[in-house]
Amino acid sequence: MASLPVKPLPSGHVQLLRWNLITPAVSRDPSKVSASFKSQQFLGLSSYLCFDESVRHIRSLRSTRRRVSKNAGVSTPVASAEDFPAVSWDSWKPDKTTAAPSLSDVIWPAAGAFAAMAIMGRIDQILNPKGISMSVAPLGAVSAILFTNPSAPAARKYNIFMAQIGCAAIGVLAFSVFGPGWLARSTALAASIAFMIIARANHPPAASLPLMFIDGAKLQKLNFWYALFPGAAACILLCFLQEIVCYLKENLKF
């Protein structure tokens, strides 16, 4: 069969033809562009031109950060790899905004912590016949906060005593209702966190007091006296020593 010669179209008609054939298919499903355009030929236009144009259009869509809706005319952000922030490793490095501590900034807080544990250890020797102890584990965290960062919210006197007394009482109440076990521990911890949020008394070491009471047979004999001893009573001593440490840090620097 003889082929008929085809008269080429003007460039303007070719561009219009490309727009009508290519743009709808790409906007619907770019993954099916190749299969769709291979079956479309018009007036001698080869399919590879359509495929090349579709690839260019897809690349332009990927590189575009925003697209405009045809109906509402509202710009909508398009997610791309550049939108995600780079991984920051600053949290794994020392704080660069603070100056390096001097020798006195290290010695005085350490000396305050040593004095606190020594005094409470001596009190433990006096209370040993009664089977109770004053130097409990949460007080180590309280000492670290008071001596190293006295301006922190957790070091405020209101936060300390409100959280210590409230969380200890919650532990006693949870043990009285649920007895020893996971239910009492989980309920006491959840109630302690809720109490600190409601009372605006942010003091994390106090959250361990209910758990220590539920699991400590020696402390359970104190009943609701546990709300005042050893947590609140020991914090009085720690706050007194904190004032001494802060004074020494300000006036005796070396």
ZIFEN-V565971 format. One record per helix or strand of 2 or more residues. SS is the DSSP state (H for helix, E for strand). FROM is the first residue (numbers start at 1). TO is the last residue. Records with the same first field share a line. If there is no record, write none. Layout:
SS = FROM-TO, FROM-TO
//
This chain:
H = 11-28, 30-38, 47-63, 81-83, 90-92, 103-130, 138-148, 153-155, 157-178, 182-199, 204-215, 217-220, 223-227, 231-251
E = 66-68, 75-77
//
